[in-house]
């Protein structure tokens, strides 16, 4: 009997140690930061190993839809915009914030709801501001109008509609130039008159163009701009007077996930001030939780710039953006790419 009891205890311990959680997140420096800031502290606290499924938000959503009958992913990081599509596709579980102690510090606007259901929480904000080569552009640009400056003709970069930022940037430009949501023709005329070197489909392609010197100014993410600067390149990032468009990377629990309790624990870890500070230091993601202490050097590189806050970001309703994606992509292809 003693040997049977000992075997049972040993098996229980082995099962606890062998429990794992599958988390879908992005590749590159994003994935490295999620590992260091969230997954490693989570495993240290719980003993639960994290198995990573690397992919873009779009590929992750496709996997969730393919696996709907028998999911293998427990937690998914997906960007704003894709997050709403995932909720519409019925592949997300409700997140019980009351069961997560760290959720008490979450910004009210950082919990995304469909009626009473919380289907996503923010893991941090990033923005599309003006990125520029400091060897070629001596003063930090103060207005988006700088992109139309003759001095930079043929050396400007913007996101294309193929990138998640492309269509929202059209909304953003329309807003700051006084256009009507119902008539964006003046905005498309303005874009058609831009002497651009590149409309980038992926963030990596945008970064490569800045790195090679093909472009010297343009719209790019604060995360990407400061990553280039940290590598020693003459690149900086500015928040113009008109502001910046922003979105966030979000956390989701997959519907019928194999390990829902561990998934909730993982998200609670992600909502800690320590994890948020770590992501701010590694990616310059703007924290979605309160009480995060950062150095001034990190603080100035956040999406809202020095002295700003999440209240300074222009965040659009992704459902409005998604509803007009096809129409505006067609207009872009017809009027801007000629």
Secondary structure, DSSP 8 states (H G I E B T S, - for coil): -HHHHHHHHHHHHHHHHH-EEEEEE-SHHHHHHHIIIIIHHHHHHH--EEEEEE--HHHHHHHHHHTTTS---SEEEEETTHHHHHHHTT-B----GGG-GGGGGB-GGGEEEETTEEEEEEEEEEEEEEEEETTT--S---SGGGGG-GGGTT-EEEE-TTSHHHHHHHHHHHHHTT-BTTB-HHHHHHHHT--EEEEESSHHHHHHHHHHTS-SEEEEEHHHHHHHHHTT-SEEEE--TT--EEEEEEEEEBTT-TTHHHHHHHHHHHTSHHHHHHHHHHH--B-SBS-----HHHHTTSTT-TT--GGGSB---HHHHHHTHHHHHHHHHHHT--
